[in-house]
Amino acid sequence: MAVVAAQNGTETSAVSGRVGQPPPRKLSKEELVKTHKGYLKKQNLSPDAPRPVKQPVLSEAYPASTKSIRDVEIMPLSDLRVETHHRGKGIIVKVISMPFIGAGAVSIVEDEFGNVDKLAIYNQGDSSILSGVPEGCVVGVKEPYYKYNGAENDYMICVDHPSDVILLRFADPIIPESLQLGPLLKTSLEWRTAGDTAFIERDYPTAVFCYTEALETAEDDASEAPIYTKRAGTNLILGRYDTAKADALASLTGGSSDWRGYYNAGKAAYGLCEYKTSKEHFEKALQLNSKGSGIQKEYERSLARLREEEHGEYDFAAMAASLSPQNVHLDNGSFLGRTRVAESKHHGRGLFATQELKAGDIVFVEKATLMPNQYEPARASAALYAMMVRQLCENPSLAQSVLSLYPGKDTPYERTGAEGTIVDGVPVVDVFLVEGIRTKNCFSAPLSTLEDTKPTTPAGRLAKGLWTHAAHMNHSCVPNTMRSFLGDILISRATRDVAEGEEVFQQYVPVSSRVDERNLQYKHSWGFECRCTLCEGERRSPAAMLEKRKEVLIAVEKACDKRLPGRHGESEKFVPDAAIRSVDRLAKQLEDLHEPEVYDKLPRLMLIYPCNWLVGAHRGRKNHAKVVKYGLKVLRNFGFRVPAGDDDKEVAAWDPRNIFSKSGNISLMTIHVVVALRRLAEAYQALGQQETSKRCTEAADFGYQMVTGFKNDSSVIEK
């Protein structure tokens, strides 16, 4: 899926000075049609051809129309003005060409006065006829935007917001007489037959259109029920679950054949993740058709989802085993009852624990609201944006959860409050608002966090998804939760004990060791400065000390050649004594630059890299005592409480299994903590301290559960 950016907002010389004016010259109908036919010959309509997505540029944002086509003043195409949004106006035009399908659908259109222009419709889903309006159809465009298209005398009506254009019924009285064709078919039976033909040909959008016309021309209620049934089934195929559910319930007649209506309603509710409603519909279907094996199967699926929702019962190992590049959307529900959304003292709203949680407990499990199966990072953002727009158009019930999320401050206008409401039979969808919400709330997700921790995992394979419950979580550099992924399932686990009513936090991105750099990133990407315990504590350290630490860390990285011995399961190379002494000296110098009054109970993130390097260097030389020394320093620098010295009694009394739940622990949990515990277990084993080695292994496995989301043998990170 290619990404097509909107035209740069800087006006070219061809349009400068003409904003708000008529075009200097409008191409004739013959010129437009001729040029358009040339494009049609070049287009690739292969089903395997990637269709580009025009992602909006937020600096060029303009609001979607919230008016009905019947509440605007209809204007002729000749009144269109360059680079103008014609507020309070509308156009009604007939499509007089086949569409050119690219990032949008471009057609030649004509109004009732014989004026001709070019219409480009973007951001329509593949299930919509408007994604490629057939020749002869009549459309209404609300508050049209007329823009320069980059070439001499090349202008077009640009429809970015999918709700700004309406496909009008052939017999709609708003259509001017000269554009009216009259109904192509006369009777409900003819329209129904046409719908059946389109369905057989797998032209599902046309089938829905025909069934809609059949319902409009139906002579009595009795003839409507089978048409509603057909349209419900077709909408199910298209993923239009809201409409499918409404159609299924509208098909009910009170007879025994209603089992199919309840079955379709149950399927639609299941598609919307409304499992309780789905269960109830399937129960009614079974009462009318107890021998329906398909109904029983769907009923049992609903029960399984309800158990997940109510009790958080998951077979994570089986879920992981079922994953594949072709199967990323797992058939599982969300478990959200341990948290609630409420106002936060940090940033707007946040998530809060509704009960006491222990380190390692599931905080919540959430199925993605929206996540395309696209793991190419360059395409993943465009794919998610396109899915968000399409699903908001096709399933308006998503609006409440999606459109309530924070979109940032990039759009230059306030929300109208009408986003998501139904106007002219379709929900108002503002693509710039949607893009703002995507950029501020989406997560990057590997196919499986478990697989992503293994040394052989290919780098850079990430999808983009929207989990609306998780999106309410605020950021902390030392959060009390950690997220992981299995396909489109997000698992959040507590990394330390959480009290009832306490706000739960997550990392938005991996935390930089330098407080100034990471807060520049937060400011740029999300518009906030982090006020977590670590950031606030580190700000007490003078700027001059920070600069000294940065200088020494740069020297450390240079001395280490920016590589960790034994990283990702590679065998340790023999590191010369001189190199170890140099890094050891620099690490001690860096440690001395961390003021005790500031860092006594805080992580020291700048020290993690050199201590990890020294663990690897000494491990390669089988110097187990030094591995223990620097392994403990790694844990300490992540903020965990560990023995301070080499006292054998202190080490013997130390239980690493308790480091995650220590009261008042200000720590940062990552995969590197698990690796450090594995290295310590290995070194203690070699030193004959079997019990401590065993405890470190158990602590590593416990920590690995937080990282991957479920119980796994942490030894796989080295295989």
GIQUI-V374053 format. One record per residue. BURIAL is + if it has 9 or more other ideal C-beta (glycine too) atoms within 8 Angstrom, else -. Layout:
BEGIN
burial:BURIAL
burial:BURIAL
END
This chain:
BEGIN
burial:+
burial:+
burial:+
burial:+
burial:-
burial:+
burial:+
burial:-
burial:-
burial:-
burial:-
burial:-
burial:-
burial:-
burial:+
burial:-
burial:-
burial:+
burial:+
burial:-
burial:-
burial:-
burial:+
burial:-
burial:-
burial:-
burial:-
burial:-
burial:-
burial:-
burial:-
burial:+
burial:+
burial:-
burial:+
burial:+
burial:+
burial:-
burial:+
burial:+
burial:-
burial:-
burial:+
burial:-
burial:-
burial:-
burial:-
burial:-
burial:-
burial:-
burial:-
burial:+
burial:+
burial:+
burial:+
burial:+
burial:+
burial:+
burial:-
burial:+
burial:+
burial:-
burial:+
burial:+
burial:+
burial:+
burial:+
burial:-
burial:+
burial:-
burial:-
burial:+
burial:-
burial:-
burial:+
burial:+
burial:+
burial:-
burial:-
burial:+
burial:+
burial:+
burial:+
burial:+
burial:-
burial:+
burial:-
burial:-
burial:+
burial:+
burial:+
burial:+
burial:+
burial:+
burial:+
burial:+
burial:+
burial:-
burial:+
burial:+
burial:+
burial:+
burial:+
burial:+
burial:+
burial:+
burial:+
burial:+
burial:+
burial:+
burial:+
burial:+
burial:-
burial:-
burial:+
burial:+
burial:+
burial:+
burial:+
burial:+
burial:+
burial:+
burial:+
burial:+
burial:+
burial:-
burial:+
burial:+
burial:+
burial:+
burial:+
burial:-
burial:+
burial:+
burial:-
burial:-
burial:+
burial:+
burial:+
burial:+
burial:+
burial:+
burial:+
burial:+
burial:+
burial:+
burial:+
burial:+
burial:+
burial:-
burial:-
burial:-
burial:+
burial:+
burial:+
burial:+
burial:+
burial:+
burial:+
burial:+
burial:+
burial:+
burial:+
burial:+
burial:+
burial:+
burial:+
burial:+
burial:-
burial:+
burial:-
burial:-
burial:-
burial:-
burial:+
burial:-
burial:-
burial:-
burial:+
burial:+
burial:-
burial:-
burial:+
burial:-
burial:-
burial:-
burial:-
burial:+
burial:-
burial:+
burial:+
burial:+
burial:-
burial:+
burial:+
burial:+
burial:-
burial:+
burial:+
burial:-
burial:-
burial:-
burial:-
burial:+
burial:+
burial:+
burial:+
burial:+
burial:+
burial:+
burial:+
burial:+
burial:+
burial:+
burial:+
burial:-
burial:+
burial:+
burial:-
burial:-
burial:-
burial:-
burial:+
burial:+
burial:+
burial:-
burial:+
burial:+
burial:+
burial:+
burial:+
burial:+
burial:+
burial:+
burial:+
burial:+
burial:-
burial:+
burial:+
burial:+
burial:+
burial:+
burial:+
burial:+
burial:+
burial:-
burial:+
burial:+
burial:+
burial:+
burial:+
burial:+
burial:-
burial:-
burial:-
burial:-
burial:-
burial:+
burial:+
burial:+
burial:+
burial:+
burial:+
burial:+
burial:+
burial:+
burial:+
burial:+
burial:+
burial:+
burial:+
burial:+
burial:+
burial:-
burial:+
burial:-
burial:+
burial:+
burial:+
burial:+
burial:+
burial:+
burial:+
burial:+
burial:+
burial:+
burial:-
burial:+
burial:+
burial:-
burial:-
burial:+
burial:-
burial:-
burial:+
burial:+
burial:-
burial:+
burial:+
burial:-
burial:+
burial:+
burial:+
burial:+
burial:+
burial:+
burial:+
burial:+
burial:+
burial:-
burial:-
burial:+
burial:-
burial:+
burial:-
burial:+
burial:-
burial:-
burial:+
burial:+
burial:-
burial:-
burial:+
burial:-
burial:-
burial:-
burial:+
burial:+
burial:+
burial:+
burial:-
burial:+
burial:+
burial:+
burial:+
burial:+
burial:-
burial:+
burial:+
burial:-
burial:+
burial:-
burial:-
burial:+
burial:-
burial:-
burial:-
burial:-
burial:-
burial:+
burial:+
burial:+
burial:+
burial:+
burial:-
burial:-
burial:+
burial:-
burial:+
burial:+
burial:-
burial:+
burial:+
burial:+
burial:+
burial:+
burial:+
burial:+
burial:+
burial:+
burial:+
burial:+
burial:+
burial:+
burial:+
burial:-
burial:+
burial:-
burial:+
burial:+
burial:+
burial:+
burial:+
burial:+
burial:+
burial:+
burial:+
burial:+
burial:+
burial:+
burial:+
burial:+
burial:+
burial:+
burial:+
burial:+
burial:-
burial:+
burial:+
burial:-
burial:-
burial:+
burial:+
burial:-
burial:+
burial:-
burial:+
burial:+
burial:-
burial:+
burial:+
burial:-
burial:-
burial:-
burial:-
burial:+
burial:-
burial:-
burial:+
burial:+
burial:-
burial:-
burial:+
burial:+
burial:-
burial:+
burial:+
burial:+
burial:+
burial:+
burial:+
burial:+
burial:+
burial:+
burial:+
burial:+
burial:+
burial:+
burial:+
burial:+
burial:+
burial:+
burial:+
burial:-
burial:+
burial:+
burial:+
burial:+
burial:+
burial:+
burial:+
burial:+
burial:+
burial:+
burial:+
burial:-
burial:+
burial:-
burial:-
burial:-
burial:+
burial:+
burial:+
burial:+
burial:+
burial:+
burial:+
burial:+
burial:+
burial:+
burial:+
burial:+
burial:+
burial:+
burial:+
burial:+
burial:+
burial:+
burial:+
burial:+
burial:+
burial:+
burial:+
burial:+
burial:+
burial:+
burial:+
burial:+
burial:+
burial:+
burial:+
burial:+
burial:+
burial:+
burial:+
burial:+
burial:+
burial:+
burial:-
burial:-
burial:-
burial:+
burial:+
burial:+
burial:+
burial:+
burial:+
burial:-
burial:-
burial:-
burial:+
burial:-
burial:-
burial:+
burial:+
burial:-
burial:-
burial:+
burial:+
burial:-
burial:+
burial:+
burial:+
burial:-
burial:-
burial:+
burial:-
burial:-
burial:-
burial:+
burial:-
burial:+
burial:+
burial:+
burial:+
burial:+
burial:+
burial:+
burial:-
burial:-
burial:+
burial:-
burial:-
burial:-
burial:+
burial:+
burial:-
burial:+
burial:+
burial:+
burial:-
burial:+
burial:+
burial:-
burial:+
burial:+
burial:+
burial:-
burial:+
burial:+
burial:-
burial:-
burial:-
burial:+
burial:+
burial:+
burial:-
burial:-
burial:-
burial:-
burial:-
burial:+
burial:-
burial:-
burial:+
burial:-
burial:-
burial:-
burial:+
burial:+
burial:-
burial:+
burial:+
burial:+
burial:-
burial:+
burial:+
burial:-
burial:+
burial:+
burial:+
burial:-
burial:+
burial:+
burial:-
burial:-
burial:-
burial:+
burial:+
burial:-
burial:-
burial:+
burial:+
burial:+
burial:+
burial:+
burial:+
burial:+
burial:+
burial:+
burial:+
burial:+
burial:+
burial:+
burial:+
burial:+
burial:+
burial:+
burial:+
burial:+
burial:+
burial:-
burial:-
burial:+
burial:-
burial:+
burial:+
burial:+
burial:+
burial:+
burial:+
burial:+
burial:+
burial:+
burial:+
burial:+
burial:+
burial:+
burial:+
burial:+
burial:-
burial:+
burial:-
burial:-
burial:-
burial:-
burial:-
burial:-
burial:-
burial:+
burial:+
burial:+
burial:-
burial:+
burial:-
burial:+
burial:-
burial:-
burial:+
burial:+
burial:+
burial:+
burial:-
burial:-
burial:+
burial:+
burial:+
burial:+
burial:+
burial:-
burial:-
burial:+
burial:+
burial:+
burial:+
burial:+
burial:+
burial:+
burial:+
burial:+
burial:+
burial:+
burial:+
burial:+
burial:+
burial:-
burial:+
burial:-
burial:+
burial:-
burial:-
burial:+
burial:+
burial:+
burial:+
burial:+
burial:+
burial:+
burial:+
burial:+
burial:+
burial:+
burial:+
burial:+
burial:+
burial:+
burial:+
burial:+
burial:+
burial:+
burial:-
burial:+
burial:-
burial:+
burial:-
burial:+
burial:+
burial:-
burial:-
END
